[in-house]
């Protein structure tokens, strides 16, 4: 069974583009349009990884990450911050806050897939 990646971004075009990259590489992709929807989908589907935009309506990516980290069921799901705000984001601070990685938008497909593979491995579990 393919590994599942949840992509949380309020811009539909970003979700479409990045979902296509993930699915073309063999991952199963889920989408969320805001942080609240992302938290709900993580709890429902327990994805292998979350790619989380920082600036989203309803609940931003940082608040969503903190809520997921506070829940014993979801605290270990890797979460990569996905942001266009490269100049205002300090990678070390982001990791210290609880994110597992950082990708700057626009994110080239090889960089996206490298980070996904670093955290969850190839699309399919070798034992499956």
N, C-alpha and C positions, 0 to 999 in steps of 0.2 A: 504494500500500500504506500502511495507517495506521501512524503512529509508535507504537512500543511503549514502555510505561511499566511498570517493575517496582515493585510496592508491597510493601515488606518491613515487616511489623508482626506481632507475636505475638498480637494480639487479632483473632480472626476477624471480629467485627462491624465493626471499623474497615476491614479489608480488603474486606469485602463492600460497605460503604457507599461507600468511595472508589473502588473498582473500578467500581461502578455509575455514579458521576459521570463517570469517565474514559471509559467505554465509551459512555455516552449522548452524550458530546461527540464521539465518533468515534475515540478512541484505542483501541489494542489494549492490554489490561492483563494482566500476569502477576503472580502472588502468591508471596511467600515468608514463612514463619512464623518465621524466625530469621535471624541474620546469616550463618551458614554456608550456609544454603540460598540466601540472597540472592547471596552471592559465586559459588556454583556456577551459579545461573541467569544471572547477568550473563555469566559466561564462556561458557555454553552458547548464550544467545540474543542477546547483545550489544544490549540495549535502548537506546533513545534517551535514557532518563532513568531514574534510580532515586529513589524516595521512600523514605527509610530511617528507621525508628523508631530512637530512641536506646537504650532499655532493652528488650532482647530476650534470651531464653535462648540457650544454646549459644555465641553470639558476639554482642556488642552492636553497635549501629550504628556507633560510632566505630571499633572494631577492623575491622569489615567494610569501612568506607570506606578505612581505611589499607591493608588488603590489596589492595583494588582499585586504589588509587593506586600501589602498588608494582609492579603488573603492567603491563608496556608495552602489552599488548593492551587493558586496561580503564582505564588511567589517565585517559583523556579523557572517559569517560562521566560526564555531569553527575549529581551526587548531592545531593539536597535532604534536609536533616535534618527529620524529622517527629516532633515531640515534644509531650507534654503538660506537660513540666517547664519551663514558660515562665520561672519565677522563677530557675531555676538555670542558664539558658542565655544566654550573651552572644553576640549575633549576630556581632560583629566577630571574636571568638575562634573561633567555629565556622567562619567563612569562612577565617580564617588557618590553621586545622587542615586544611582541604582540602575542606570541603563547599562547594557552589555556591549554597546558599540555605537558608532556614529557614522552616518552616511550623509554627505552634502548633496543637495539637489542643485542642478540636475545631475542625476546619478547615472553614470554609464553602465550598461548591462554587465560588462566584466567585473566592475567594482561591486555591484549589487550581488552578483552570484558568488564572488569571492567571500564576501562577508557572510552570506547565508550559509555557504559550505563550511566556513570557519566555525560557525556556531552550531549547526545541526547536521552537517555532513551532506552526502549526495541526496538526490531526490528520493531514492528508494533505499530502504533499510536492506543491507546486504543479507541479513538473515531472513527477510520476508520473502 
